[in-house]
Amino acid sequence: MSPVADESVSIPDDLNIAEFAAEFLRRAPDYRQDFYALPDSEKCSDRAAALAQRWGLRFPG
């Protein structure tokens, strides 16, 4: 595990780029606020698409 800004928090060394990006976003307070502001019924809505675009998310398929 490699240390990050807070020495008490670490991330695995074997993450690929997509996994690292997901871990980074998962810990980002602004992203978390945006994500949790979406009601469950709207996770696949236009608001979710706007969230994905704002944060540069791309999903296969």
C-alpha positions, 0 to 999 in steps of 0.5 A: 500500500502507498501512503496518500496525503493523510498518512493514516490512509493508504491505497493498494499499489496494484490498482489500474488507472480506472480503479485508481480514478474510482478510488480518488473520486470515492474519497473526494468530498465534492464528488461524494456530495454530488453523488449522494444528492441524487435520489436512488430513482434518478441514478440513471436519469439526466441528472446522473448523466450531468454528474458523469459529464461534470466528473469526466466519467465514462462507462463501457457499453 
